[in-house]
Amino acid sequence: MSKNTLFVGLVATVLVSLVVGALATPARADYVPYQGTLSCWSSASSVNSGQSVTFGAYYSGGYSYPYSQLTWSAPGAYPSTGTGTSFSTTFWSSDISRTYTVTVTDGMQTTNCSVTVYPTQPSPYPTPTLTPYPGSLQCSPAQTWALYGQDVTLNAWGGNNVYTWSAPEGNPSSGTGSTFKTRYYNTSGSTRNYTVSVSTYDTYYGTRTSNCTVTVPSYSGSTPTPTPYYGTGTVSLTMTGRNVSRGQSSRYTTVAGSPGDTVDLFLHVKARGYLTGVWTTDYLPAGLSYVPGSTTLNGYVVADGVTTTGLYVGTLADGQEATIKFSATVQNGAVPTAGSITVYDNAQTRADGTTAVSARIAVTLGSRLAIAQISTVKTGPTDSLVYALSIAVLMTGMYALYTRSPLFAKRTALAEIGRLSRQSDLNFSR
Protein backbone atom coordinates (compact mmCIF):
# COMPACT_ATOMS: atom_id res chain seq x y z
CA MET A 1 0.00 0.00 0.00
CA SER A 2 1.43 3.43 -1.01
CA LYS A 3 2.15 6.32 1.34
CA ASN A 4 -0.77 8.25 -0.17
CA THR A 5 -3.12 5.40 0.68
CA LEU A 6 -1.90 5.24 4.31
CA PHE A 7 -2.17 9.02 4.70
CA VAL A 8 -5.72 9.18 3.35
CA GLY A 9 -6.75 6.25 5.58
CA LEU A 10 -5.32 7.97 8.66
CA VAL A 11 -7.15 11.21 7.86
CA ALA A 12 -10.40 9.33 7.31
CA THR A 13 -10.00 7.59 10.69
CA VAL A 14 -9.51 10.86 12.59
CA LEU A 15 -12.38 12.69 10.84
CA VAL A 16 -14.92 9.90 11.27
CA SER A 17 -13.88 9.42 14.93
CA LEU A 18 -14.49 13.08 15.67
CA VAL A 19 -17.87 13.19 13.92
CA VAL A 20 -19.26 9.98 15.38
CA GLY A 21 -17.83 10.74 18.86
CA ALA A 22 -19.46 14.19 18.85
CA LEU A 23 -22.85 12.72 17.92
CA ALA A 24 -22.74 9.97 20.57
CA THR A 25 -24.15 10.80 24.00
CA PRO A 26 -23.27 8.58 26.97
CA ALA A 27 -26.23 7.01 28.68
CA ARG A 28 -26.83 8.14 32.24
CA ALA A 29 -28.13 5.59 34.70
CA ASP A 30 -29.37 8.27 37.09
CA TYR A 31 -30.86 10.70 34.55
CA VAL A 32 -34.06 12.35 35.77
CA PRO A 33 -35.89 15.10 33.78
CA TYR A 34 -36.11 18.49 35.47
CA GLN A 35 -39.51 18.75 37.15
CA GLY A 36 -39.38 22.44 38.03
CA THR A 37 -38.98 24.19 41.36
CA LEU A 38 -41.01 22.77 44.24
CA SER A 39 -42.89 25.48 46.17
CA CYS A 40 -45.20 25.46 49.16
CA TRP A 41 -48.13 27.68 50.22
CA SER A 42 -50.31 27.98 53.30
CA SER A 43 -54.05 28.77 53.43
CA ALA A 44 -53.33 31.22 56.27
CA SER A 45 -50.19 32.86 57.63
CA SER A 46 -51.55 32.69 61.18
CA VAL A 47 -54.28 30.71 62.96
CA ASN A 48 -55.61 30.26 66.45
CA SER A 49 -54.68 27.27 68.56
CA GLY A 50 -56.74 24.26 67.51
CA GLN A 51 -57.69 25.77 64.15
CA SER A 52 -57.08 23.67 61.02
CA VAL A 53 -54.74 25.00 58.35
CA THR A 54 -54.15 23.62 54.84
CA PHE A 55 -50.84 23.56 52.97
CA GLY A 56 -50.37 22.98 49.27
CA ALA A 57 -47.47 22.31 46.90
CA TYR A 58 -46.87 23.11 43.26
CA TYR A 59 -44.08 23.18 40.67
CA SER A 60 -43.01 26.23 38.73
CA GLY A 61 -41.36 25.54 35.35
CA GLY A 62 -39.99 22.22 34.13
CA TYR A 63 -42.09 19.16 33.33
CA SER A 64 -45.28 17.99 34.99
CA TYR A 65 -44.77 15.80 38.05
CA PRO A 66 -46.87 13.15 39.85
CA TYR A 67 -48.02 15.08 42.93
CA SER A 68 -49.00 11.83 44.65
CA GLN A 69 -45.31 11.34 45.45
CA LEU A 70 -45.22 14.38 47.76
CA THR A 71 -44.62 13.68 51.46
CA TRP A 72 -45.45 16.15 54.25
CA SER A 73 -43.96 16.49 57.73
CA ALA A 74 -45.37 18.80 60.43
CA PRO A 75 -43.63 18.33 63.83
CA GLY A 76 -45.92 19.38 66.68
CA ALA A 77 -49.12 19.05 64.63
CA TYR A 78 -51.85 16.45 64.32
CA PRO A 79 -51.66 14.70 61.98
CA SER A 80 -47.89 15.20 61.76
CA THR A 81 -47.42 13.50 58.35
CA GLY A 82 -49.28 13.18 55.08
CA THR A 83 -49.00 12.69 51.32
CA GLY A 84 -50.44 14.25 48.19
CA THR A 85 -50.90 17.69 46.65
CA SER A 86 -52.30 19.28 49.81
CA PHE A 87 -52.05 18.60 53.52
CA SER A 88 -54.40 19.72 56.31
CA THR A 89 -53.39 19.65 59.97
CA THR A 90 -53.91 21.38 63.31
CA PHE A 91 -51.48 23.03 65.73
CA TRP A 92 -51.92 23.78 69.42
CA SER A 93 -50.31 26.49 71.56
CA SER A 94 -51.52 27.10 75.11
CA ASP A 95 -49.35 29.93 76.40
CA ILE A 96 -47.44 31.93 73.77
CA SER A 97 -47.48 32.49 70.02
CA ARG A 98 -45.36 29.97 68.12
CA THR A 99 -44.27 29.65 64.52
CA TYR A 100 -44.38 26.09 63.19
CA THR A 101 -42.61 24.80 60.09
CA VAL A 102 -44.15 22.31 57.66
CA THR A 103 -41.86 20.47 55.22
CA VAL A 104 -42.81 18.90 51.88
CA THR A 105 -40.51 16.73 49.76
CA ASP A 106 -40.69 14.70 46.58
CA GLY A 107 -37.53 12.73 47.31
CA MET A 108 -35.34 15.14 45.33
CA GLN A 109 -36.49 18.61 46.34
CA THR A 110 -37.55 19.86 49.77
CA THR A 111 -39.22 23.12 50.71
CA ASN A 112 -40.81 24.60 53.83
CA CYS A 113 -43.94 26.55 54.77
CA SER A 114 -44.63 28.20 58.10
CA VAL A 115 -47.65 29.28 60.11
CA THR A 116 -47.93 31.28 63.34
CA VAL A 117 -50.25 29.82 65.97
CA TYR A 118 -51.78 32.15 68.58
CA PRO A 119 -52.90 30.75 71.95
CA THR A 120 -56.62 30.69 72.65
CA GLN A 121 -57.18 31.46 76.32
CA PRO A 122 -60.19 29.74 77.95
CA SER A 123 -63.11 32.04 78.61
CA PRO A 124 -63.88 32.62 82.33
CA TYR A 125 -67.53 31.95 81.62
CA PRO A 126 -68.43 29.32 80.79
CA THR A 127 -65.38 27.16 81.52
CA PRO A 128 -64.77 24.87 78.54
CA THR A 129 -64.21 21.13 78.93
CA LEU A 130 -60.78 20.42 77.54
CA THR A 131 -59.65 17.03 76.32
CA PRO A 132 -55.90 16.42 76.47
CA TYR A 133 -54.50 16.27 72.95
CA PRO A 134 -52.09 13.31 72.64
CA GLY A 135 -50.71 14.23 69.24
CA SER A 136 -49.14 17.56 70.20
CA LEU A 137 -46.23 15.88 72.04
CA GLN A 138 -43.81 13.75 70.06
CA CYS A 139 -40.84 11.56 70.94
CA SER A 140 -38.22 11.02 68.24
CA PRO A 141 -37.05 8.72 66.83
CA ALA A 142 -40.19 6.68 67.54
CA GLN A 143 -38.16 3.47 67.15
CA THR A 144 -34.39 3.09 67.25
CA TRP A 145 -31.79 0.56 68.36
CA ALA A 146 -28.47 0.47 70.17
CA LEU A 147 -25.86 -2.08 71.13
CA TYR A 148 -25.14 -3.27 74.66
CA GLY A 149 -23.98 -0.28 76.72
CA GLN A 150 -24.18 2.12 73.78
CA ASP A 151 -25.66 5.59 74.25
CA VAL A 152 -28.98 6.30 72.57
CA THR A 153 -30.20 9.89 72.17
CA LEU A 154 -33.91 10.80 72.06
CA ASN A 155 -35.61 14.14 71.38
CA ALA A 156 -38.99 15.66 72.21
CA TRP A 157 -41.01 18.54 70.82
CA GLY A 158 -44.49 19.96 71.25
CA GLY A 159 -46.29 20.70 74.50
CA ASN A 160 -44.99 23.58 76.60
CA ASN A 161 -41.30 22.78 75.97
CA VAL A 162 -40.82 21.44 79.51
CA TYR A 163 -40.20 17.68 79.40
CA THR A 164 -39.73 14.85 81.89
CA TRP A 165 -38.25 11.50 80.78
CA SER A 166 -38.72 8.00 82.22
CA ALA A 167 -36.55 5.06 81.08
CA PRO A 168 -37.06 1.95 83.26
CA GLU A 169 -33.94 -0.26 83.22
CA GLY A 170 -32.02 2.51 81.47
CA ASN A 171 -28.90 4.22 82.77
CA PRO A 172 -29.87 6.90 83.66
CA SER A 173 -33.51 5.95 84.16
CA SER A 174 -34.91 9.51 84.19
CA GLY A 175 -34.10 13.03 83.05
CA THR A 176 -35.43 16.39 81.89
CA GLY A 177 -35.04 18.62 78.85
CA SER A 178 -35.77 18.37 75.14
CA THR A 179 -32.91 15.85 74.69
CA PHE A 180 -32.40 12.70 76.75
CA LYS A 181 -29.50 10.24 76.59
CA THR A 182 -29.43 6.77 78.18
CA ARG A 183 -28.04 3.26 77.62
CA TYR A 184 -29.12 -0.34 78.23
CA TYR A 185 -27.24 -3.48 79.25
CA ASN A 186 -29.21 -6.40 77.82
CA THR A 187 -27.93 -9.83 78.89
CA SER A 188 -31.26 -11.67 78.63
CA GLY A 189 -30.10 -13.88 75.77
CA SER A 190 -32.51 -12.38 73.23
CA THR A 191 -33.24 -9.00 71.70
CA ARG A 192 -35.41 -6.75 73.89
CA ASN A 193 -37.52 -3.66 73.27
CA TYR A 194 -37.34 -0.95 75.94
CA THR A 195 -39.92 1.85 76.26
CA VAL A 196 -38.84 5.41 77.03
CA SER A 197 -41.61 7.89 77.94
CA VAL A 198 -41.57 11.67 77.78
CA SER A 199 -44.31 13.81 79.34
CA THR A 200 -45.26 17.46 79.56
CA TYR A 201 -47.85 19.32 81.62
CA ASP A 202 -49.75 22.59 81.39
CA THR A 203 -52.96 23.84 82.89
CA TYR A 204 -54.63 24.13 79.50
CA TYR A 205 -54.24 20.53 78.30
CA GLY A 206 -53.08 18.71 81.41
CA THR A 207 -50.48 15.92 81.19
CA ARG A 208 -49.55 14.44 77.84
CA THR A 209 -47.22 11.50 77.25
CA SER A 210 -45.40 10.12 74.21
CA ASN A 211 -43.33 6.92 73.94
CA CYS A 212 -40.21 5.85 72.06
CA THR A 213 -38.97 2.27 71.63
CA VAL A 214 -35.31 1.26 71.88
CA THR A 215 -34.34 -2.18 70.52
CA VAL A 216 -31.21 -3.68 72.11
CA PRO A 217 -29.74 -7.08 71.05
CA SER A 218 -28.47 -9.28 73.85
CA TYR A 219 -24.75 -9.20 74.60
CA SER A 220 -23.30 -12.68 74.16
CA GLY A 221 -19.58 -12.05 74.60
CA SER A 222 -17.36 -14.08 76.90
CA THR A 223 -16.18 -11.12 78.96
CA PRO A 224 -18.25 -10.70 82.16
CA THR A 225 -20.73 -7.84 82.23
CA PRO A 226 -21.18 -4.94 82.74
CA THR A 227 -17.88 -4.14 81.01
CA PRO A 228 -17.89 -5.87 77.59
CA TYR A 229 -14.82 -6.15 75.39
CA TYR A 230 -14.92 -3.84 72.40
CA GLY A 231 -12.76 -4.08 69.31
CA THR A 232 -10.67 -1.10 68.28
CA GLY A 233 -10.94 0.35 64.79
CA THR A 234 -13.37 1.90 62.35
CA VAL A 235 -15.94 0.52 59.95
CA SER A 236 -16.83 1.68 56.42
CA LEU A 237 -19.91 1.03 54.31
CA THR A 238 -20.47 1.26 50.54
CA MET A 239 -23.43 0.20 48.38
CA THR A 240 -23.89 -1.12 44.84
CA GLY A 241 -26.79 -2.63 42.92
CA ARG A 242 -28.03 -4.19 39.70
CA ASN A 243 -31.31 -4.87 37.86
CA VAL A 244 -31.48 -8.64 37.43
CA SER A 245 -34.75 -8.43 35.49
CA ARG A 246 -32.90 -6.55 32.74
CA GLY A 247 -30.00 -9.00 32.65
CA GLN A 248 -27.44 -7.02 34.65
CA SER A 249 -24.78 -9.17 36.27
CA SER A 250 -22.18 -6.58 37.28
CA ARG A 251 -22.59 -4.21 40.22
CA TYR A 252 -23.13 -0.47 39.75
CA THR A 253 -23.14 2.63 41.92
CA THR A 254 -26.69 3.46 40.75
CA VAL A 255 -29.61 1.24 39.84
CA ALA A 256 -32.92 1.74 38.04
CA GLY A 257 -36.08 -0.22 37.40
CA SER A 258 -39.65 -0.30 36.16
CA PRO A 259 -42.72 -1.78 37.87
CA GLY A 260 -42.24 -5.49 38.57
CA ASP A 261 -38.45 -5.43 38.10
CA THR A 262 -36.28 -7.17 40.70
CA VAL A 263 -33.09 -5.44 41.80
CA ASP A 264 -30.21 -6.79 43.90
CA LEU A 265 -28.70 -4.46 46.51
CA PHE A 266 -25.23 -5.04 47.96
CA LEU A 267 -23.90 -3.66 51.26
CA HIS A 268 -20.11 -3.80 51.53
CA VAL A 269 -18.92 -3.59 55.17
CA LYS A 270 -15.16 -3.25 55.67
CA ALA A 271 -13.09 -3.11 58.88
CA ARG A 272 -10.10 -0.95 59.65
CA GLY A 273 -8.69 -2.62 62.72
CA TYR A 274 -10.26 -5.46 64.72
CA LEU A 275 -14.03 -5.05 65.14
CA THR A 276 -16.63 -6.92 67.18
CA GLY A 277 -20.42 -6.69 67.28
CA VAL A 278 -20.89 -5.46 63.70
CA TRP A 279 -24.56 -4.75 62.83
CA THR A 280 -25.94 -3.50 59.50
CA THR A 281 -29.44 -2.20 58.71
CA ASP A 282 -30.93 -1.17 55.36
CA TYR A 283 -33.84 1.30 55.14
CA LEU A 284 -35.68 0.59 51.89
CA PRO A 285 -37.37 3.65 50.34
CA ALA A 286 -40.98 3.85 49.22
CA GLY A 287 -41.34 2.07 45.89
CA LEU A 288 -39.21 -0.96 46.77
CA SER A 289 -40.40 -4.03 48.69
CA TYR A 290 -38.08 -6.63 50.21
CA VAL A 291 -38.12 -10.14 48.71
CA PRO A 292 -38.43 -12.60 51.63
CA GLY A 293 -35.64 -15.14 51.92
CA SER A 294 -33.29 -13.24 49.60
CA THR A 295 -30.62 -12.13 52.10
CA THR A 296 -27.13 -13.61 51.95
CA LEU A 297 -24.00 -12.84 53.97
CA ASN A 298 -20.76 -13.56 52.12
CA GLY A 299 -22.69 -15.86 49.79
CA TYR A 300 -24.53 -17.84 52.52
CA VAL A 301 -28.28 -17.52 53.01
CA VAL A 302 -29.18 -15.91 56.34
CA ALA A 303 -32.42 -15.03 58.10
CA ASP A 304 -34.48 -12.00 57.08
CA GLY A 305 -34.09 -8.84 59.10
CA VAL A 306 -31.58 -6.62 57.29
CA THR A 307 -34.40 -4.20 56.33
CA THR A 308 -36.11 -4.30 59.76
CA THR A 309 -34.20 -4.97 63.00
CA GLY A 310 -30.82 -5.26 61.26
CA LEU A 311 -28.42 -8.07 60.39
CA TYR A 312 -25.71 -9.23 62.80
CA VAL A 313 -22.44 -9.49 60.84
CA GLY A 314 -20.28 -10.46 63.83
CA THR A 315 -16.51 -9.96 64.08
CA LEU A 316 -14.26 -8.57 61.33
CA ALA A 317 -10.48 -8.65 61.27
CA ASP A 318 -8.41 -5.72 60.03
CA GLY A 319 -9.02 -5.25 56.30
CA GLN A 320 -11.74 -7.93 56.17
CA GLU A 321 -14.89 -7.15 54.17
CA ALA A 322 -18.36 -8.64 54.56
CA THR A 323 -20.87 -8.46 51.69
CA ILE A 324 -24.61 -8.49 52.32
CA LYS A 325 -26.94 -9.05 49.35
CA PHE A 326 -30.71 -8.97 49.21
CA SER A 327 -33.38 -8.46 46.56
CA ALA A 328 -36.23 -5.97 46.28
CA THR A 329 -39.14 -5.56 43.84
CA VAL A 330 -40.20 -2.27 42.24
CA GLN A 331 -43.81 -1.60 43.26
CA ASN A 332 -46.39 -0.46 40.72
CA GLY A 333 -48.02 2.29 42.78
CA ALA A 334 -44.80 4.15 43.56
CA VAL A 335 -43.66 4.65 39.95
CA PRO A 336 -44.80 7.78 38.04
CA THR A 337 -46.82 7.19 34.87
CA ALA A 338 -44.68 9.73 33.00
CA GLY A 339 -41.01 10.50 33.41
CA SER A 340 -39.06 9.06 36.32
CA ILE A 341 -38.22 9.70 39.94
CA THR A 342 -35.06 9.05 41.93
CA VAL A 343 -35.28 7.69 45.47
CA TYR A 344 -32.45 6.67 47.77
CA ASP A 345 -31.88 3.40 49.58
CA ASN A 346 -30.09 4.24 52.85
CA ALA A 347 -28.12 1.86 55.06
CA GLN A 348 -26.22 2.07 58.34
CA THR A 349 -23.59 -0.08 60.02
CA ARG A 350 -21.91 0.08 63.40
CA ALA A 351 -19.61 -1.96 65.61
CA ASP A 352 -18.70 -2.13 69.28
CA GLY A 353 -16.96 1.05 70.38
CA THR A 354 -17.30 2.77 66.96
CA THR A 355 -19.44 5.52 65.53
CA ALA A 356 -22.19 4.39 63.17
CA VAL A 357 -21.61 5.16 59.48
CA SER A 358 -24.15 5.50 56.69
CA ALA A 359 -24.26 5.05 52.92
CA ARG A 360 -26.89 5.28 50.21
CA ILE A 361 -27.50 4.36 46.56
CA ALA A 362 -29.70 6.22 44.07
CA VAL A 363 -32.57 4.21 42.58
CA THR A 364 -34.29 5.62 39.48
CA LEU A 365 -37.90 4.47 39.06
CA GLY A 366 -39.91 4.91 35.87
CA SER A 367 -42.53 3.14 33.78
CA ARG A 368 -40.72 3.59 30.46
CA LEU A 369 -37.04 3.61 31.26
CA ALA A 370 -34.76 3.00 28.28
CA ILE A 371 -32.66 -0.13 28.40
CA ALA A 372 -29.53 2.01 28.22
CA GLN A 373 -30.55 3.76 31.42
CA ILE A 374 -30.42 0.59 33.43
CA SER A 375 -27.61 -1.18 31.65
CA THR A 376 -23.92 -0.66 32.15
CA VAL A 377 -22.80 2.81 31.20
CA LYS A 378 -20.26 2.04 28.47
CA THR A 379 -21.67 3.97 25.52
CA GLY A 380 -20.21 7.23 24.19
CA PRO A 381 -16.62 7.77 23.08
CA THR A 382 -15.56 4.14 23.62
CA ASP A 383 -18.22 2.66 21.34
CA SER A 384 -17.93 5.59 18.93
CA LEU A 385 -14.23 4.89 18.40
CA VAL A 386 -15.02 1.29 17.46
CA TYR A 387 -17.59 2.47 14.91
CA ALA A 388 -15.19 5.11 13.58
CA LEU A 389 -12.32 2.64 13.14
CA SER A 390 -14.61 0.23 11.31
CA ILE A 391 -15.79 2.91 8.89
CA ALA A 392 -12.24 4.18 8.39
CA VAL A 393 -10.93 0.71 7.53
CA LEU A 394 -13.75 0.31 5.01
CA MET A 395 -13.02 3.67 3.38
CA THR A 396 -9.29 2.90 3.24
CA GLY A 397 -9.94 -0.40 1.51
CA MET A 398 -12.22 1.28 -1.04
CA TYR A 399 -9.55 3.89 -1.72
CA ALA A 400 -6.93 1.19 -2.24
CA LEU A 401 -9.11 -0.55 -4.83
CA TYR A 402 -9.77 2.74 -6.58
CA THR A 403 -6.04 3.56 -6.93
CA ARG A 404 -5.51 0.25 -8.74
CA SER A 405 -8.24 0.90 -11.33
CA PRO A 406 -7.58 2.10 -15.00
CA LEU A 407 -9.62 5.25 -14.35
CA PHE A 408 -7.30 6.29 -11.52
CA ALA A 409 -4.22 5.60 -13.72
CA LYS A 410 -5.65 7.75 -16.56
CA ARG A 411 -6.44 10.66 -14.23
CA THR A 412 -2.96 10.44 -12.68
CA ALA A 413 -1.33 10.60 -16.14
CA LEU A 414 -3.44 13.61 -17.17
CA ALA A 415 -2.52 15.40 -13.95
CA GLU A 416 1.19 14.78 -14.61
CA ILE A 417 0.84 16.14 -18.19
CA GLY A 418 -0.84 19.26 -16.84
CA ARG A 419 1.97 19.80 -14.34
CA LEU A 420 4.65 19.53 -17.09
CA SER A 421 2.67 21.94 -19.30
CA ARG A 422 2.65 24.58 -16.59
CA GLN A 423 6.37 24.21 -15.98
CA SER A 424 7.36 24.47 -19.70
CA ASP A 425 4.64 26.89 -20.88
CA LEU A 426 3.70 24.25 -23.44
CA ASN A 427 0.35 22.61 -23.86
CA PHE A 428 0.56 18.78 -23.86
CA SER A 429 -3.04 18.20 -22.83
CA ARG A 430 -4.18 17.29 -26.32
CORCORJO-V565318 format. One line per field, one symbol per residue. phi: phi as a letter, one per 20 degrees, with the letter a starting at -180 (. if undefined). A space follows every 10 residues. Layout:
# CORCORJO-V565318
phi=???
This chain:
# CORCORJO-V565318
phi=.fffffffff ffffffffff ffffcffdfd fcgfeoefcc ccfbfbbegn efcddccbdd mmefbfffef cdccgndcfe cacofcbdbc dcbdccfcdd dddcbdncdc bcccbedefd ffffbeffed dgdfeedcdc ffbbbbegme fcdcccbnmd mdccdccgme cfebrcofcc cbbcdecfnb fcdddddccb cbfedneccc dcddecffec fefgfedfed fcqcccbccc aadffdnfdf dcecbbadgn fddedddddc ddneccmecc cddfefoccf egmeecclnd fcffqfeceo deeodcfgnf cdddcbdbdf effedffcmb cddcedbbcb bgmcefccbb cfcedafcff gffddfeceo gfffffffff ffffffffff fffeegffff ffffffffff fffdldddfd
